[in-house]
Amino acid sequence: MIVAGGGTGGHLFPGLAVAESLRRPDDAVLFIGSAFGIEARVIPPTAFPFRPLAIRGVRGRGVRGVLQLGWQFPSAIIRAWRMIGEFRAHVVLGVGGYASFPVVVFSGCGTDPVVRLYHVDRLGSTQVVTDWNGAIYRQMRYFAYGEDTELGIRARKAGFSCHYIPKAVVFHKYSATGGAYTPNKIYLVERNRIWTLLKLFPWYLVAVSPVLTLARYFLGLYGLLAGKGATGKLREDHSPLKIFQALFRAYRDALAEAPEMLRARRRLRSVCTMPDREFRKMIARFSADIREVSFNE
């Protein structure tokens, strides 16, 4: 089997998981990807061989990136054609990314079965609002906090299961983007929480959310005045005015995008089909005590 593509962890690691789960002692798996992508660093230390293509994406690289892609693409096509002929795979798995294109196209031309990895792509993206077919109709700034929660809930509501993988390793630096105790983190967390609530939660939970939020804010105010918990830490470097301003901006910006979230909610009806009763059970199972949320650092 050939696994083609990469560029980001979201493309690469599902393909690596498929390769690990399908591999047998007598099976051979070859990874083909960009010499400049994450795959060039991740795959070589594994047991799988890796063949690079001198091709990189254009996003964020302007005109220079487009011209460079035009220069790199013909040689990448020729090299991909040779790799396919040498390896003679029974199946090709395309995981996305610029490097997957020449491999997938010429594998199909050579009558090899081609499989496109189809996981949460059909759920859309946290960075954009999409329809079922993935067509983008609104750019979003769903950034830094809560995007993993939103995607996880969306996947569970669509019928995807969640598995515990003991050997999986995740490297995470707590609040590296916005700082652990900053008004910017408050702004992003609260804004994204409101977006997720409007987009995915049953209406009866949306209705009771303000009551629970007020209770959380009351405990947060107590922590701010008493110097306890995360809000107490905030007070060490930031004034209460800055904190309240961050909350005001969060609600202002979240409500400004509320119509887009409601449109996304309607478009996801055909995907997120979990009954409200099952959703309530899931939320109850993984809920946290309000005092724990308010006072944990």
WOBEL-V77603 format. One record per residue. RES is the residue in one letter. SS is DSSP state (alpha for helix, beta for strand, coil for the rest). Layout:
BEGIN
res,ss
RES,SS
RES,SS
END
This chain:
BEGIN
res,ss
M,coil
I,beta
V,beta
A,beta
G,beta
G,coil
G,coil
T,coil
G,alpha
G,alpha
H,alpha
L,alpha
F,alpha
P,alpha
G,alpha
L,alpha
A,alpha
V,alpha
A,alpha
E,alpha
S,alpha
L,alpha
R,coil
R,coil
P,coil
D,coil
D,coil
A,coil
V,coil
L,beta
F,beta
I,beta
G,beta
S,beta
A,coil
F,coil
G,coil
I,coil
E,alpha
A,alpha
R,alpha
V,alpha
I,coil
P,coil
P,coil
T,coil
A,coil
F,coil
P,beta
F,beta
R,beta
P,beta
L,beta
A,coil
I,coil
R,coil
G,coil
V,coil
R,coil
G,coil
R,coil
G,alpha
V,alpha
R,alpha
G,alpha
V,alpha
L,alpha
Q,alpha
L,alpha
G,alpha
W,alpha
Q,alpha
F,alpha
P,alpha
S,alpha
A,alpha
I,alpha
I,alpha
R,alpha
A,alpha
W,alpha
R,alpha
M,alpha
I,alpha
G,alpha
E,alpha
F,alpha
R,coil
A,coil
H,coil
V,beta
V,beta
L,beta
G,beta
V,beta
G,beta
G,coil
Y,alpha
A,alpha
S,alpha
F,alpha
P,alpha
V,alpha
V,alpha
V,alpha
F,alpha
S,alpha
G,alpha
C,alpha
G,coil
T,coil
D,coil
P,beta
V,beta
V,beta
R,beta
L,coil
Y,coil
H,coil
V,alpha
D,alpha
R,alpha
L,alpha
G,coil
S,coil
T,coil
Q,coil
V,beta
V,beta
T,beta
D,coil
W,coil
N,coil
G,coil
A,coil
I,beta
Y,beta
R,beta
Q,beta
M,coil
R,coil
Y,coil
F,coil
A,coil
Y,coil
G,coil
E,alpha
D,alpha
T,alpha
E,alpha
L,alpha
G,alpha
I,alpha
R,alpha
A,alpha
R,alpha
K,alpha
A,coil
G,coil
F,coil
S,coil
C,coil
H,coil
Y,coil
I,coil
P,coil
K,coil
A,coil
V,coil
V,coil
F,coil
H,coil
K,coil
Y,coil
S,coil
A,coil
T,coil
G,coil
G,coil
A,coil
Y,coil
T,coil
P,alpha
N,alpha
K,alpha
I,alpha
Y,alpha
L,alpha
V,alpha
E,alpha
R,alpha
N,alpha
R,alpha
I,alpha
W,alpha
T,alpha
L,alpha
L,alpha
K,alpha
L,alpha
F,coil
P,coil
W,alpha
Y,alpha
L,alpha
V,alpha
A,alpha
V,alpha
S,alpha
P,alpha
V,alpha
L,alpha
T,alpha
L,alpha
A,alpha
R,alpha
Y,alpha
F,alpha
L,alpha
G,alpha
L,alpha
Y,alpha
G,alpha
L,alpha
L,alpha
A,alpha
G,coil
K,coil
G,alpha
A,alpha
T,alpha
G,alpha
K,alpha
L,alpha
R,alpha
E,alpha
D,alpha
H,coil
S,coil
P,alpha
L,alpha
K,alpha
I,alpha
F,alpha
Q,alpha
A,alpha
L,alpha
F,alpha
R,alpha
A,alpha
Y,alpha
R,alpha
D,alpha
A,alpha
L,alpha
A,alpha
E,coil
A,alpha
P,alpha
E,alpha
M,alpha
L,alpha
R,alpha
A,alpha
R,alpha
R,alpha
R,alpha
L,coil
R,coil
S,coil
V,coil
C,coil
T,coil
M,coil
P,coil
D,alpha
R,alpha
E,alpha
F,alpha
R,alpha
K,alpha
M,alpha
I,alpha
A,alpha
R,alpha
F,coil
S,coil
A,coil
D,coil
I,alpha
R,alpha
E,alpha
V,alpha
S,alpha
F,alpha
N,coil
E,coil
END
